[in-house]
Amino acid sequence: MRNLKQKINQTIAVLDQAVLDFSPVTFANSLGAEDMVLTDLIAKNQPNIDMFSLDTGRLPQETYDLMQQVRNKYNVPLLVYYPDAKDLELYVAQYGVNGFYNSVENRKACCQVRKVEPLRRALKGTKAWITGLRREQAVTRASLEISAFDADNGLQKFNPLLEWTNAEVWEYIKANDVPYNALHDQFYPSIGCAPCTRAITPGEDIRAGRWWWEDPQNKECGLHVGKTLPLKKILVPSI
């Protein structure tokens, strides 16, 4: 518990510095377990940070249920962004409604329409964004920094939970009665679009249920694979 308390204080310090140095700041809330920790911490400590989520149009019902719980429980509004209807129609006409299964290129094109383009609209006018990425989630996230300049989007990016473990995420959720996606109790540790997410079996990597037909090196949607440059060291308190 002592180690978790230290990480909570460090995370709050990162949020505070983000607001101090880069306002306006927005939080990209994917409604995963990590992001629910951040939802709770932001609502309690930095309610001036805006919060948004991307509705791809293919989310599980359990994710929509959690969206409503967030709205009912917290005083920070959850803004929701959707894909451009014409872009989506063009994608389906070219690849088919489930064409993302056919190749990595098709899948990334789907993510571009459903996630990347709405993200850019959500980030417009902000100076920094916050995510719930953790280093141990995937090999593609091993080199992340707590604070880095996101060259693709032209603003600073913060990953305050970068060094948290999965056990610490769930310890916080249970200790603070934080709502979470009901699919987590059905062996879905990582949840995205319904057709691209499955339950995992004991011993599998926590991201094994995302785009399970692809090589782990490709398992990113495009939101977090751009060029980032470390800007400055974030000072955090020690316990």
NORMOZI-V160912 format. One record per run of one state. SS is the DSSP state (H for helix, E for strand, - for the rest). FROM is the first residue (numbers start at 1). LEN is the number of residues. Records with the same first field share a line. If there is no record, write none. Layout:
SS: FROM-LEN + FROM-LEN
This chain:
-: 1-1 + 23-2 + 29-4 + 46-4 + 56-3 + 60-1 + 74-4 + 83-2 + 96-3 + 102-2 + 124-4 + 131-4 + 138-1 + 142-5 + 151-4 + 159-7 + 176-6 + 187-6 + 198-12 + 211-5 + 219-9 + 231-9
H: 2-21 + 33-13 + 61-13 + 85-11 + 99-3 + 104-20 + 135-3 + 139-3 + 166-10 + 182-5 + 194-3 + 216-3
E: 25-4 + 50-6 + 59-1 + 78-5 + 128-3 + 147-4 + 155-4 + 193-1 + 197-1 + 210-1 + 228-3
